[in-house]
Amino acid sequence: MKGQHEEKITPERLIEASDAVLMALQEHAREIGGGPISPLALHGSSVQPACLADFTRYEVEEATAFLMRMGMLELPRTV
């Protein structure tokens, strides 16, 4: 299927990435303050929490989507 990502993520890695995403958001809120931010905006940025360093962008995307499906994360709305 065109446009489908070829990379796979194991269930264990998905849980690890999800934990890292939640920790990164908590750390960002504690250290930087301000409003909600997308985990993808943190990944690879100058303010990226260390807990995201071992994960690829794809893994962070998948973890973010998983957390949203579980109702544990809601991304900020853009205007």
N, C-alpha and C positions, 0 to 999 in steps of 0.2 A: 504494500500500500504506500503510495507516494506521500512523503512528508512525515511518515511514521518514524519515530526515533528507534535506531537499532540497538542502542545500549539497553541493558537489562539491570535491574536492581533486585537483589535477593530480599526476602522478607526481613531477615536479620539486619541487613544494611539499611533498609527502609526505616526500621525502628531506631537504629543508631542515628541516622540522619534526622529523623523527626525529633529525637531528644535534643540533638545539637541545635536544631532550628528553634525549639522552645527556649533553650538556654541562651541562645544568641539574642532573642527578642527580649528576654528578661535582663540580660546584661546591658543591652543597648538602652533600655528604659531606665535602668539604674545609673549607668555611667553618663549617658548623653542627655537623657530626659526627652522632653518633646512628645509629640504624638506618635501614633502607631506607624510602623514602617514595614514594608514588604521584606521578607527574608532575602529575596533576590536582589533587592537594593543594597543590602548589607554585604552579600557575597562578593568578594573581590574588591570591595571599596576600601578606602583608607581607614574606615572605622569598623572593619570586619572583626567581629569577636573571634578569638583564637579557636573556639570550639567548632567553627565552620571550616577551618583550614584544611582538614583532611577529607573534605567532601567536594565533589565536582558540582558544577552548576546544575547539571542534570539531576544529581541526587538531591540537591536542595529544592529544585522544582518539584520532583516527585514527592518529597517529604512534605512540602508546603501543600500540595494538592491533597495528599493523604490526610493531613491535619484538618484541612477545610472540609473534606468529606465526613470526617469524624465529628465535626462541629466544635473542634478545639481551637480553631483559628479562623479569624475573619480578617481579610485584607482590608486596608484602608481604601475608601472610595476616592476616586479622583474626580475633580470637577472639570 
